[in-house]
Amino acid sequence: MALGKADFERARAHMVETQIAGRGVRDPRLLDAMRQVPREAFVAEGYEELAFEDAPLTIGEGQTISQPYVVALMMEAAETKVGDVALEVGAGSGYAAAVLGRLVARVFAIERHRSLAEEARRRLKRLGCDNIELRCGDGTRGWPEAAPFDVILVSAGAPKVPEALKEQLVSGGRLIIPVGRHDGHQRLLKITRCGAADSLTTDLGAVSFVPLVGEQA
Ligand code: SAH
């Protein structure tokens, strides 16, 4: 039997309760955003019931929609504020951008695979996420015309931190990025820009992302 709107709402509430709040994420705005964004709309047709699994899921082109908890971990670390302008590098299905769009004023999102970018753009439009601008391109160079950003999230594992991204942060801005030399094994870093040349790095733990591919990666 096909699942209805109420079933999906229940499934999202359960996902937030067990996987997100249950693991210590407390920010009520973030928990609300993750209850509201219809994660089932960001997976391939026929896979809706798997959308709430505690794992990443394939979205085509060898890429994945991140595990819900990893999305929450990055958003919480980003300390988003209502008026913030944010950039996401590696938009994939558009799910993390949609959650981010509920937490900040404006989101710019970049995806390097054209087919994924087009699908994500259509999806976000259909869902009425009108504070998100998504383009196809290499996100390692950031989005200079829209910079500076209060928050930058990188949803793919980088061998090193792209300088362009650090430079596109406001003073006090937060860059959340998985960094590591080996595919699938990274440390999630939070880099807070403290001034023109200074930054503070915090290690948030081990994560596993698909690789960031680009000029500055
Ligand atoms: N945030 C996404 C997760 C997508 S996985 C979601 O919620 O669905 C990471 C994505 O990063 C992949 O789709 C991959 O194609 C993309 N990517 C890798 N390198 C990139 C780059 N240099 N610029 C933009 N996107 C990139």
Boltz pocket constraint, residues with backbone or C-beta under 6 A from the ligand:
constraints:
  - pocket:
      binder: B
      contacts: [[A, 63], [A, 64], [A, 65], [A, 66], [A, 89], [A, 90], [A, 91], [A, 92], [A, 93], [A, 94], [A, 95], [A, 96], [A, 97], [A, 110], [A, 111], [A, 112], [A, 113], [A, 116], [A, 137], [A, 138], [A, 139], [A, 140], [A, 155], [A, 156], [A, 210], [A, 211], [A, 212], [A, 213], [A, 214], [A, 215], [A, 217]]
      max_distance: 6.0
